[in-house]
Amino acid sequence: MSRGAGRVERAIQAALEAAAEDTVLSVADLCVRVYGIEPSMVGKRHRVAVLRAFGQGQQGCAWSPSSVPKNVMISSSRHA
């Protein structure tokens, strides 16, 4: 049973709400915002955790993967 949105899910929600129009956010960009680390420190464990939390966004969050604003794109690479 879920207890609501976790820390990573809440941080993703805040990043999506703060995103400017026509923004492309890579998974690495979300990792930097979620964990407060340098881009060079982003590892597979960070990317996997963010992608997992992003996929579970519909459970207990005000957003879901399908409700990401049309002007914000989530990319798996930095060079979208």
Secondary structure, 3 states (H helix, E strand, C coil): CCCCCCHHHHHHHHHHHHCCCCEEEEHHHHHHHHHCCCHHHCCHHHHHHHHHHHHCCCCCCCCCHHHCCCCEEEECCCCC
